[in-house]
Amino acid sequence: RTEVLATMEGVDTIYTYNGHRFDLPFIDHHLGINLEEMHEHCDLMFRCWNRKLFGGLKSVERQLGIRRELPNVDGKMAIVLWNRYLYSGDLEALDTLLKYNLEDVVNLKTLKEILTGNQP
């Protein structure tokens, strides 16, 4: 909890994809941190809908030509990887999960740049 709060210090706006319905309630429930009360929140899913881009983050990425290094890892597989690490100490599973999470963050930034017209 303390680390999350310290990490978020100085952040004005949080960008998510379906975070309004999943990520932020999950964080609030498990850590007792209501990030929407502390920061502006922009759920890019709704901006995608306005552009007729429907589906989960991976589907929208494919529609926009955003590539992934781990195309076969999805949210369900992320849970499997986490449990493999948690219950059997599988460091390879943890490494794959961290790479998957990093791709989510990097691709979410790319999606934000596409939607706001601020591409590098």
LINBEL-V529684 format. One line per field, one symbol per residue. burial: b if it has 16 or more other C-alpha atoms within 10 Angstrom, else e. Layout:
# LINBEL-V529684
burial = ???
This chain:
# LINBEL-V529684
burial = eeeeeeeeeeeeeebbbbbbeeebbebeeeeebebeeeeebbbbbeebeeeebeeebbebbeeeeeebeeeebbeeebeebbebbeeeeeeebbebbeebeebbeebbebbbeeeeeeee
